[in-house]
Amino acid sequence: MSLPEIQSLISQLPRSERETLLRLLGQQLADEAQGGRLPENSQTAKVERSQWLDELRQLRESVTTGTQGTPLSEILDDLRADRT
């Protein structure tokens, strides 16, 4: 795969995934510059943790910036009513 093809594919990713990719590549370059590479499972754990944190941040933003909806107590009451 050529670099222009990779760049084209990357441009189609959501911003959060591009940020994750950038952090991953930056960390890999830093590790290589220091002369050592992390074991594969450690790199995978870093990527998964970073993705999880990105998802958490997005969820937090959607909760704090979302419009006010039905109160939770009302939703729970409706669910309880549906069970009977």
N, C-alpha and C positions, 0 to 999 in steps of 0.2 A: 504494500500500500504506500502510495506517495504522500509526501508532506501536505500538498494541497488537498488531497482527499481527506486526510486526517483533520486538517483545519476546517474543511467543509462540514464534516461530521460533528466536530466539536461545536461549531457555531449553531448547530441545531439543538444542542443540549439546553435544558433549563439553566438559568443562572446559578442556582445552588449547586448543580452538578458540575458546572464549569469551575466554580470556586473550589469544590472538593478536589477536582482534578488538578487545579493549579497548586493547591496546598500539597497534594501527593507528589507531584513532579518536583516542586521546590524542595520538599523534604528529601526526596531521592537524590537530587543534585547535591544538597548539603551533606548527606551521608557519604556520598561518593567523594566529595571534596575532602572530607575528613579521613578518607582512606578506608572506611569500613562500611559494610552494608548490613542492614538489619536482617535477621532471619525472615523468611517469607511469612511465617505465621505472625510475626510482630508487625510487619508492614500491613498485612491484611487486617489485623486488629486495629491499627491506627486508622485505616480507611473506613472500617465499619464504625468506629467510634466517631469519626468526623462526620460521616453520613448521618448517624443517629443524632448528633448534636445539631446538624443542619435541619433535620426534620423537626426536632424539638423546638428550635428557634422559629421555624415557619409556623408550627402549631401555636406557639406562644403569641406570635404576631397576629395570627388569625383570630385568636381568642380576645386579645386586648384591643384589636382595631375593628373587630366585627360589630355588626349592628346588634342592638339588644333584641332578643327574641323572647320566647315564652320562658317564664321562670322555671327553674329545675323542679321545684316542688310541684308545680302544676303538671309538668310532664310525668313525674313519678305518680301523681294521683291518677292521671289518665291511664297509665300502664297498669296500675293496681286495679282500676275499674274494668279494664279489658280482661283481666284474669278471672273475674267472677262471672 
